[in-house]
Amino acid sequence: MKKIIIMVGPPGSGKGTQAKKIALKYHYQHLSTGDMLRSLATASNLTDVERQAIEQMKLGNLVSDMLIYNLVFERIEKALLKGEGVVLDGVPRTVDQARTLQGFFEEKKIASEIVVLEVAITDEESFARLSTRKVCNQCGEIVPGVNVAEVCVKCGGKLVVRADDNEDIVRKRIEKQGNSALMPIREFYNQLGLMVSVNGLQQIAEVEADIDLILKK
């Protein structure tokens, strides 16, 4: 298997769920920029730049490239030094980020160890999923669907609507991170021969099975 697995897809595509499954199954490090930023948001010693970035994230806007690089590059290096593979979830968000990531991998001489997995869904499906899902306030488990329970089956925590999943912010997120925004990223990775797409409209287990077939080739 490749050492670097980059997950891309519109918000709500399930790429985070599949990234966690890959990390658990194959003992890879799961690097979620969203989780990193939400964790950073609770810190008390933020710089002005970090504080402004967190505010932008809460509004559904993209966070500065430099903050993303600072969060991700060091963690990738640490994982590789320990002999672990990495699943990137939430980066790249722009083609400039994709180019910078690729330059980083080329500098580290691991450009041949990359696969980009797109979990493809429509923007309409993205909106439907994000505006109805809930998340556990303790373990962070995301639970899809309208009629979900109020308690997380994994840890017993309370299921709540995430702050950035209200309808206005969801629309803005799709505008900034949906299929139109993903198009130049797809083109970049397709030109490099790295992109493979799976149908994210399937059931979670079916998406997982398709991904396994790709990773084991």
N, C-alpha and C positions, 0 to 999 in steps of 0.2 A: 504493500500500500504506500501511497504518497505520504510524505511527512507533513505537508501543509494542505489542509482542506479548507477552502474558502466558501462559505455559505452565502448565497445572495438570493434575493427575492423581495417582493413587495412586503410592507408591514402586514403581519398576520398570516403570512404564507405557511408558517410552521417551521421555518428554517431554524429557529431557536430550539424548538422541541427536538428536531432531528439532529441538531448539533450536540445536544445533551446525550441523545441516544448513542451517537457515534463515539463520543468521548468515553462514555461508560463501557460500551461494548469493546472498544479497541484500546482502552487505556490512554487516550489522548487528553491533552489539556484543552478545556473549553474556554476560549477567550471571548467573552461577550462584552462588547463596548457598552451596550445598554446597561448591563449589570454593573460594570465598572463605574459608569457615570452616576447611576442611582446610588451606589455605595459612596461615591465621592460627595454626593449631595448631602449626606448625613455627617460629613466630617466637619470639624470645628475650626480647622486651621487652613481654610481655603485661601488661595491667592485671589486677587481681583479678577484675573483672567479666568480662573477656574469658576469663580462665582458667576461671572457673566455667561460662561459656557453652560452652566447648569440652568440658569434662567432661560436661555435659548432653547435648551432641550425640553423644558417644561412647557414652552410655548409651541412645541412641535417643529422648531427650526433645527437645522443642522449645526453641530458643534464644530468649533474651529479645527482645521486639519492638524495644527501643531499639537493640540491637546490630545487628539486621537493618537498621533504618532508616539507621543510621550507615554501614553497608557499602554500601547500595544507592543512596540518594538522591544522594550526591555523584557517583557514577559515571554515573547517568542524566543529570544536568545536564551533565557533561563531554561525554558522547556527543552530546547534543542540540545543544550549542554548536558541536560540530564538524560538525553536519549529518548525523549518523549516527542510524539507528534503533536500537532496543534490543529484545532478546529477554530477558525475565525468566524465569528458571528456578529454582524453589525458593521463590518468594515471590509471593503471600501463602500462608501456611500456616494462617492463621485469618481469620475474618471481620473481626476488629478490624484486622488488617494490611491486608485488602482495603479497608476504609473509609479507613484512613490513607493508603494508596497513592492512592486515588481523590481524596482531599482534596489531596494533593500535585500530582496531575495537573491538577486544577481550578485550583489556585493558579498553576500554570505555564501555564494556558490551553491545555492539550493534551488535555483530556478527550475531545475528538472524535476523537483519533488513537489509540484503543485498540481492540484486539481480544483476546479471551480464548479461547485454544484449549485445550480439554480433550482429553487423550488417555485415553480411557476403557477401563479393564479391571476385572475383578472382583478382590476381595481375595484370592481363592484363587489366581488367576493371579499376582497381585503376590507372594505368598509363594513360589510355585514359581520365579519368575524370580530374586528376590533371593537365595534360598537356594542357587542353583546357578551364578550368574554369577561371573565373575572380572574383575579390573581390572589394567591394566598398571601396574607400579610406577614406570615412567618417564614415559610420556606421559598416563596416566590413562584410556586407551581402555577402555571397558567391553565385555566379550565375553560374550554370553549362552550358556546351554546347559550341560549336564552334562559332555559329553565334548569339552571344548575343549582346544586345544593349550596347552603350557606357555609358549610364546613369542609375544609380540605381533607380528603381521605388519606393523604400521605402523612400529615403531621397534626391534624386537628385544628389548624389555624383557621382564622376567619377569612372567607372569600369576599373580596371587595373589588370595586371597579377601580382600575388604575387611573391615576390623575390625568395621564396623557391619553386616555381612551374615551374622553368625552367627544361628542360628535364634531364639534368645531375643530378641535385639535386633530382628530382623526382625519378629517378632510385635508387639513394643512399637511399632515404627515404623508398622506398619499400623494399630494401634489409635489412634495419635496423628495419622496422616496419610492414612489410607485413606478409603474411600468415605463412611463415617459422618461423619468429620471434614470431608470436602469438601462435604457437603450444604449447610451454611449459606453457603459461598462460592459454590457454584453458584446458590443462590437469590438472593444479592446481585447477582451479575453478570447473571443472567437478568432480574431486575427492571429493570436498566439497559439491557437489550437488547444486551449485549456478548459473551455466551457462545456459542461454537460448539463442538460436540463431534464428534470423529472416533473411529472404532472402533480402539482400540489392540491388539485381538486379531489384527489382520491382520499380514501380513509388513511389515517396516520400509519397503520400497519402496512398498507400497500405502498405508501411513499417510502417507508423504511426499507421494505424489501427491494424496491427499485434501486435505492441508494446503495444497498449492500452489493447488488450485482455490479454496479459501477465501480465501487471501491475495490472489489476483489479481482477485477480484470488485470 
